[in-house]
Structure formats: structure tokens, C-alpha cells
């Protein structure tokens, strides 16, 4: 038998995504693209457009906090899929909480104006599937637009290289 002279190659780690330069141009452009399209579609209904902008800002803020925490603990997003996961998780949380916030606000307004409420306690639970149906595609587009516009993959030559073990164990020459 012939001795195996070549070993299997060591897999290279995927470098984390980096901010597209200049950051002060591309990050606001990504925010405007992601947050602007629901407001543009709802321009005939200013109340709904404002609610979409507020909800989108909450999802973005929570996603930024989530990604910042990941960066702090050394688990920076390495692929666009990782960024999308941050946006989808915060989007799910926001979509699940939105019916409870909206019904409590409507109940408060009805109490103040009419002295009674017409909302039942089951209303938030009945609206939750609709909120998920509407909220998840929007959160998906938020994450997709941000990941494509604001973040780029680091070129391989810029990625920090790890020295092979043989470099440390080789005898010094001199």
C-alpha cells in the first residue's frame, strides 16, 4: 500500500460580513429601501403608513440589538442567511405582539370616547394569525434588503489567515 502523502484539506472559516463602504451612505439607503416601501404602498392611508413605519422601526431596532449582541460575543453574521434569521426572529416577536398592542390601544380609545368597549378578550388571539401572515413577509423583505444593500462579504484576500500548525513547529533556520 502506498502511504497517503496528501491529507484532506483543512476547511477555511467563512469570514464575517462587513459593512459596505461608505457606511454613512449605504446603511441609510438600506433603511430607506426596507422601511420606505410599505409606507409608499400605503400612501393613501396615512395612519396605516405611520403604523407600518413604527412597526418597521421597532423590528429594525430589535434586529440591530440582536446582531450587535452577536457581534459582541464573537458570533458575527457570516452569511446573509444569518442576518435574515435575526430579522425574522424579531419580526415574529413583533407580529405576535402587535395584535395585543393594537387591541389595547383601540380599547383605550373606545373607553375614552364612548365609555364602553366593543372588543372581546379573544380579539388579539383571533388577529394573531393575520398579523403573522402580514408581518413575516415584511420582516423577510426588511432583512433581505438590509443584508444585500448594507452588508458585503469580505474578499478572501482580506480575510485574516490562520497560520498552519507546521509553521509553529518547524525548526528555526539560521
Buried (B, 14 or more C-beta within 10 A) or exposed (E): EEEEEEEEEEEEEEBBBBEBEEEEEBBEBBBEBBBBBBBEEBEEEEEBBEBBBEBBEBBBEBBBEBBEEBEEEEEBBBBBEBBBBBBBBBBBBBBBBBBBEBBEEBBEEBEEEEEEBEEEEEBBEEBBEEBBEBBBEBBBBBBBBBBBBBBBBBEEEEBEEEEEEEEEEEEEEE
